[in-house]
Amino acid sequence: MKETLTLVAVALVATVALTAQQADRKQPPGIGPAPSLKLPAIQKHQLSNGLAVWIVEHHEVPLAQINLIVRSGSAADPIGKYGVGSLTAAMLDEGAGARAALDLADAIEFLGANLSTASTFDASAVRMSVPVSKLSEALPLMADVALRPSFPVAELDRLRKERLTGLLQARDNVGALIQLAFPRIVFGPTHRYGTSANGLPATIESLTADDLKTFYRAHFRPDNATLLVVGDLTPASALPMLEQAFGGWKSEGMPALVAEVPNAPQLSQRQVYLVDKPQAAQSQIRIGWVGVSRSTPDYAVLEVLNTVLGGSFTSRLNQNLREKNGYAYGASSAFDMRLSAGPFLAAAGVQTDKTADALREFFNELNGILTPVPADELAKAKNYVALGFPGEFETTGDMARKLEELVIYNLPAATFSNFVPGVTAVTAADLQRAAARFIQPEKMAVVVVGDLKVIEGPIRALNLGPITHVPIDNLFR
C-alpha cells in the first residue's frame, strides 16, 4: 500500500510539473468575443389612471425593485428658483401621509426595505428595494412618499441649513469650487446647466414650502411618470398591488411643464479662467466645452473614444498624468450626456507646482486623440466597453436603473441589445471623425482653481489663450 501511494504521488508531481512546463505564461490569455446580452422582455401596462408600468421578471432572488420615475428634474426649475426641483425631491421622504420623517424611516426599515429619493437635471425618482414577501406592506409607504408628501417646514429648514453649510464649506475646497466654476463658464450664469442643480445661497434661502408644493403639483403627476418594476414578480401578481397603491393618483388640473433646456451656444475660442485659492495644496483643472445629448447617434462611438482618452484607468490621460509623470492621483474625461447637450470635460487634481506641466500634457493628449487610434488600442477600448456592459444588468437594482435611461431619454426599445454590436463595429475612422467634431482643444475653456501666486506665471508662459480671473464670490451668485 505504501509503495502504491508513493507511485501515485510521484505520478501527480510529474503531471503537475509537465503541465507547468507546457503553460505559456509570456502572453495573457486571449479575450473571447463579447457575450450576447439577452435581456428579459419589458412588459408594458397602464394603471386605471394612465400611469405607465413597465415590468421585468427577474426570478433569481425573492426581491423587488420599484422605481417611480418623474420626467422632470432640475432642468424644470423656474428662473429665479434654481434648486427647487432638487429640494422638492429631497423633501419627499421627510414626512408623508400621516407619518413624520423618523416614523416613515422606522416603518420602511421594519419591513427590510430600502427607500430613497433623488433627482438629476433630467428626472426625479423614488426608488424602493424590498423583499417580495413584504411588497404589499411596503407599497403604501412608497405611495405616501410619492403621492402625499407633507413638506414640513421644520424639515425644510434643516435641509436648507445643510445646503447652505455645504456651500459655505465649498469656499475652502478647490474640488467644490471647480464644480461650480466650470459649468458656469462653459454654459453661462443664465443657462440652467450653468448653475448647480442644488441652487445657490440666495435662492436656497428664499425657497418656501409653497414653492416646493407648486413644483410638485406641476410635475409629479401620473401622465409625467413611469413605474419600473423589476424582480421576482409577474404582471398578474404585481398589477393589483400597484393599482391599489398608485391607481388613485390624479393630476391636479395643472398642465404638465415640459423640462426643455435649449442647447447652449458652443464656445468658439480657447480661453483660460483662473480662480485664486491661496495656499491650496492642489490645483483643480477642468478643460472642456458643450458636448452632446444622450440621444446622439454617435453614442457607441463616443463611449469607445472616451475610453481611449480618459474613461478608464489605462486610458491615455491617466497613464500620462498619473503613471508616467506622477502629477495627479488620477485624470479622466467624460461626456456628460443629458436631454440637452451637457458638458464634455477632461479633469484632474494636480500638485500645485506641476499645474502648468499638467496642462501641457492635457493638451498633448487632447490633440493626440485627433489622430488615428492604433488597432491594438482600439481593440482594447472596444473590449473594455463591450465586455463590461452586461455587468450593468446584474441585479434587480441595476436592471431598473438601466430601464430609467429608456424612460427619461425616450430611447428605442432595442437600445441595449444593439449597444454591444454597435461598439464592436466601431472603426478607427469613426473615432477620428467623432474626435474632429466633438473634441476641439483650440476652442475649449481651461478652468483652473489653485494658488495663483504659484501657478499663474507658468500658465501664462504656455500661451494657451486670453486669461480671465474669476473671483470666488462670482461663483455663489
Buried (B, 14 or more C-beta within 10 A) or exposed (E): EEEEEEEEEEEEEEEEEEEEEEEEEEEEEEEEEBEEBEEEEEBEBEBEBBBBBBBBBBEEEEBBBBBBBBBBBBBBBEEEBBBBBBBBBBBBBBBBBEBBBEEBBEBBEEBEBBBBBBBBBBBBBBBBBBBBEBBBBBBBBBBBBBBBBBBBEEBBEEBBEEBBEEBEEBBEBBEBBBBBBBBBBBBEEEBBBBBBBBBBBEBBEBBBBEBBBBBBEBBBBBEBBBBBBBBBBEBEBBBEBBBBBBBEBEBEEEEBEEBEBEBBEEBEEBBBBBBBBEEBEBBBBBBBBBBBBBBBEBBBBBBBBBBBBBBBEBBBBBBBBBEEBEBBEEBBBBBBBBBBBBBBBBBBBBBBEBBBBBBBBBBBBBBBBEEEBEEEBBEBBBBBBBBEBBEBBEBBBBBBBBBBBBBBBEBEEEBBEEBBEBBBEBBBEBBBBBBEEBBBBEBBBBBBBBBBEBBBEBBEEBEBBEBEEBEBEEBBE
